[in-house]
């Protein structure tokens, strides 16, 4: 990732960091997955990758910037290390964080309203399911009534979305 940045860009970046005794926590924008996000050259970059690059130099193509501390919004350079995708996955497995399809336990997995970009709420999900169960309406009418897309309603009714809501 070859970037052109100025000392002002770097100062602007580090001004968004809370340096605690343990991790240096990113305090600005984050991605829905919890990693910090920083705009540079009209693009958004993961903050931990920029912290690594500002400190150690360019990141070789195909390499991951991994966290020794497992704190996604940590940008402390000595907590970051370069690894391949395979090494990153092995690290994840060794630390008990790997589970295909999401977090290691249901309580850690972002669900419902905690998912970035969620358009429904628990109350809306229950209302849609209740109205559909009454049998007097169809998906397209529910979508219009509740102001969401047909695919959102279909996922709620079929249970492929919002499974955790009874």
Rosetta blueprint (number, residue, H / E / L):
1 X L
2 X L
3 X L
4 X L
5 X L
6 X L
7 X H
8 X H
9 X H
10 X H
11 X H
12 X H
13 X H
14 X H
15 X L
16 X L
17 X E
18 X E
19 X E
20 X L
21 X L
22 X L
23 X L
24 X E
25 X E
26 X E
27 X L
28 X L
29 X L
30 X E
31 X L
32 X L
33 X L
34 X L
35 X L
36 X E
37 X E
38 X E
39 X E
40 X E
41 X L
42 X L
43 X E
44 X E
45 X E
46 X E
47 X H
48 X H
49 X H
50 X H
51 X H
52 X H
53 X H
54 X H
55 X H
56 X H
57 X L
58 X L
59 X L
60 X L
61 X L
62 X L
63 X L
64 X E
65 X E
66 X E
67 X E
68 X L
69 X L
70 X L
71 X L
72 X L
73 X L
74 X E
75 X L
76 X L
77 X H
78 X H
79 X H
80 X E
81 X E
82 X E
83 X E
84 X L
85 X H
86 X H
87 X H
88 X H
89 X H
90 X H
91 X H
92 X H
93 X H
94 X H
95 X L
96 X L
97 X L
98 X L
99 X L
100 X L
101 X L
102 X L
103 X L
104 X L
105 X L
106 X H
107 X H
108 X H
109 X L
110 X L
111 X L
112 X H
113 X H
114 X H
115 X L
116 X L
117 X L
118 X L
119 X L
120 X L
121 X L
122 X H
123 X H
124 X H
125 X H
126 X H
127 X H
128 X H
129 X H
130 X H
131 X H
132 X H
133 X H
134 X L
135 X L
136 X L
137 X L
138 X L
139 X H
140 X H
141 X H
142 X H
143 X H
144 X H
145 X H
146 X H
147 X L
148 X L
149 X L
150 X H
151 X H
152 X H
153 X H
154 X H
155 X H
156 X H
157 X H
158 X H
159 X L
160 X L
161 X L
162 X L
163 X L
164 X L
165 X L
166 X L
